[in-house]
Every structure is written in C-alpha cells, then in structure tokens.
Amino acid sequence: MKKIYTYFVCAVVAQLCSTCICNAQTLDLKPAPAGVTVDGNAKEWGDNMSYTDTKTKISYTLANDKENLYLVVKTKDATQISSMLGAGISLSIDTKGRKKNTYIVTYPASLATTDQSRYVGMRPQMIKSNADNATKYGKIHAEGFKDVSEEPMPTLNPYAIQAAIGYDDASGYLVYEEAIPLAIFHAGDLLTKEWAFNIKLNPVQGKAKAAPPAKLDEGKKAGAKDAGRSAFEAQSNQTVGLEDITEEVDFWGKFTLAKTQ
C-alpha cells in the first residue's frame, strides 16, 4: 500500500509540474535589434524590457537573431541586484518545450564556497565597481552543451557565449546582457517549435554564525562560569558553513523563436 501511495503522489506532482509548464504563456520572440553589443548597456533594447513576470517582478527581454539567443534583465530592485552580482543568473533552456534544465548558462558563476554577503546592501559606487569587475573578470558556467566545456570560462571564450553587467549611475538600473549562439543547441528542425525556458536569480550565500553553546548550570563555580563565557565569546566569533541570505527566485515560460532573414 505504501509503495502504491508513493507512486500516486509522485504521479500527481509530475502531472502538476507538467500542467504548470503547459499552461505557461508562450512568448513570440521579436527579432533582436541590429548591431547588438553585449556590454551591459541596454541602449539597443530601449528604456523598457519586453516582459515582466508578474510573480517574481523580474523585467526581462528574450530575443533572437539568426545567430544568437539573447537575454536582458534590467532592475533597480536591491535584492535582485544582490543576486545578479553575487550569485548570478541561470538561464535554462529545453528545446523540446519540457520543464527540464537541459541547457544551463550561469553568469557570473561563483564557487560554492564563496561568501557572497558583501553583495547585500551595496551602495551605488560599490554596485558599479562590482558590475565592472563581473564584466572584466566574471566567469560563465555552461552545462548540457555537448560541444562546450563545463569548466568556468571567461566572457571571451571560443564558444562565443557572451555576458556582461553594467550599472547606470544616473538611473540606478543594473543591466544584465547575455548571448548564446543558437548553433550550440544543435536544435535543427526544432527551431520552429516551442522552447521552454527558466530564468533564475540564484540565492546569495553568506557564512552563518555558529550556534551558542549550552548555558552553564546554576551553582557552577565562578571560574567555570568565566571559562564558559570565554568559550561562548570565542565560538560566537566563528563561522560555520554557508547559508542562503536571499531567496532563490525563478520562473518558467515558453517561447517561439523570431523568424529572421
């Protein structure tokens, strides 16, 4: 009975996930503007992004030309800025329209052991400095592409995957730009079919404070209390592991590629 119940629950969850992606709005992508330069400046894309996800409030543009699929995200939201600079954005694609992370590109990619807490509560000058550093030194991590190394790569790489982040002091907007060559999807005849996508703002991670030791029992000698207090202060200044200090934010959708000449 337990096995049957477990199977039933799994089947229901799978059905709900499938329904969710099947009911997602399908975007008819517009052709990317001519002369796109992936530099963290949204001038080619205009003042407003093409789409805003109503639940996550992420404003973005997806577009394509004959060669590339483009993602642009533009925000003034402090938490979104922290995630974009500290933990990066992951764009997942499935060329068969399934809710499946078949191809994933993350930028800027960060080591799992990196304390990213400095990206929370940044002042404007620090946002600009971190954006500039991400564009110059940030790494791109790609998964699932059979012709692409899964080792973190610089923004200038032999696979022509491009990414950049820029900050506009005057407007206070952070702009994320990314271009992925369509050729590396090996989609072939699927270029005319619906693709599924997921945009994820990864959670910023920081070091967690160690839990305080148990209190000493009443009646202990003063010397023992002093020793316990010293141990407590020493342990309180230590850190253990990493924990999420912002929430992971993501959403799924579908699109059909724009027809380009």
N, C-alpha and C positions, 0 to 999 in steps of 0.2 A: 504493500500500500504506500509506504514511504517513497519508494522509487517512482511509482506512478504519479504521486503528488508532486514530487520534484520535477519530473518531466513535464507535467501540466503547467507548473509555474514558469519554467524556462520557455515553454512554447508560447505562453501568454505574453511574457516580457519581449520575446523576439517579435511577436506579432505587433505589439505596441510600438516598438522601435521602427519596424518596417512601415507601419501606418504613419508614424511621425514624419519620416523622410518622404514617403509617397505624397503626403498632403502638403509638403513644403512648397512655397511659391517657386515657380521656375522663372528665372531671370532670362530675358532675351538680351544677351550682351550687345552693347553698342561697340562699333569699331573704335579702337584706341585712336586718339588724335595723332596727327602726323608729327614725326620728329620727337618722339618721347625720349627723354633723357632721365635715367634713373639716378636722381641726385638728391632726393629728399625735399624737392621743391615741387609744389602742386600746381605751378602756373599753367601747365598744359591741360590740367584737368578741371580748371575753373574753381570758383570760390566754394561751391558746394559739391559734396560727394553724391553719387548717383543713388545710393541706397542707405537706409538706416534700419538696423534690426530693432524692432520695437521692444523686445525683451531686454537685450543687453545694452541698448543705446549706442552700439558701435556704428559709426558712419564710415562708409567704405565705397569704393568703386572696384568692380571687376570688369575688365575689358580685354579685348584681344585684337591683334592684327594678324598678318599672315604668319608671323614668326613666333610671337610670344603671347603668353597669358599674363596679364598684369593685375596686381592687387595694390590698391592705395587705401590707406587708413589715415584719417585726419581727426585730431581730437584736441580739446582743451581740458579734458577731464583728468584730474590729478592722479587718480588711481589707474586709469588706462595708460597714462604717460609712464607711471612707475613700472607697470607690467611690460610695456613695449620696450623700454630701455633696459630694465633689469633682467627680465626673463624671456623676452622676445615674443614674437607672434609665430604661430604654427599654422600654415595653410595646408590643409589636407584635401586631396582630390581622389575621386574614384571615377574613372572614365566610363563605367557602366551604370552610373546612376545609383549605386548602392551606398548605404550608410556604412562606409568602410574606409579606413585610413590606408588606402593603397599606396598613395604617394604623399610624402610629407616634406615640406620645406620649412625650416625654423630659422629665424634670424631676429636679433643676434643670438647665436647659440651660446649657452653658458654651461660650465661644468656643474655637475650635480653637487659638488662640494663647495661651491662658491657662495659666500654670504652676500646677498644682494640687498640687504637692508638699507644701504646708503642711497638707494634709488627712491626711497619713500620720503615724502616731504621735502623734495628738492626745491631750491629757489631757482628763478628763471635762468640765472647765469650758469648754474650747475646743469640745468636741463640742456642748455645749448652746448656746454662742454661735453657732456656725456653723449649727446647726439652726434657731435663731430667725431668723437672717439669711436663710436659704433661704426660710422661710415668708413673711417680710416682703418680701424683695426678689428672690427667685429667679424665674427665667423658665421658662415652659413652651414647648416647641417641638413643634408638631404637623405631621405630614406625611401626605399622601394624602387628606385630607378635602376634598372639593370646595367646601364652604362655609366653610372655616376658613383664615385666613391662615397662611402658613408662616413668618411673621416671629415671633421670640420674643415671647411675650405675658406679662403679669403674671398672678399667680394669681387676680386678679379681672379677668375678661375677658368680652366679650359672648357668647362661645360656651359659657359655663358649664362649661368644663373646670376642675376643681379639683385642687389638690395642696397638700400640707403635710408637713412633717417635724417631729417632736418628739423630745425626749430626756428620759427619766425618770431623774433623779439617783439615786433610791432603788434602782431595779432595774438600772440600767445599760443599759437597752434603748433602741435608736433605732427609731422607728416612722415608716414612710412610708405616707401615705394618698393615694389618687388616685380621682377620679370622672370618668368620661367619659359624656356624655349618649348614650344609645342612638340618639337621633334622628339624630345627625350621621353615623352609619354608613350611613343610608339602606338598611337591610337588608331591610325589608319582610317578605316571606314567608320569608326566611332566618332569622327569629328563632327558629324551631323546629328549625333544622338545627345540625349540629356546627360550631363555630368553632375555628380554630386560634389559638394564642397563643404568644408568645415573651416571656420575661422576661429582660432583660439588665442586668447590673451593668457599666456602662461602665468601661474602664480609666482609672485616674488617670494623668495625664501630667505629667512634670516636665522641666526643662531638663537636657540631657546635657552632661557635661564634654567639652571639646574634646580630641581625641587629642594626646598629646605629640609634639613634633617629633622627627625622627630624631636619634640621638646623633651628636655630632661625632666624626670620625675621630681616632684616636690620632695624636699628633705635631703637632696644631694648636697654634698659639701660645696662650700663657696668655690673652692679650687676647681672642682669638677664643672661647676656652672661656668666659670671663666673659660675653661678649656672648651666646653661645648659652644660658648659664644664665639670664640675664636674660630672653631671649626665651621660654624654656621656662616660667619663672615667670609671665610676663605672659599667655601663652597658656593656662596651666593654670587661671587665674582667669576665663577667658572661658567662655561657654556657647554651644552651638550647637544650635538646634532643640529639639524636644520628643521625648521617648520615653516609652513605657508603663512605669510603675514599679509598677503592679499588673496582674494579668491580667484580661482580659475574661472574664466568667462569664455563661453564659446556658443556657437550656434551652427546649425546645418541648413543647407539650402541646395537648390539645383539651378543649373543654367544650361543654355544652349549657346554655342559659340557664334559670334557675329560672322556673317559672310563677308569676306574681304576679297579684293581683287589682287 
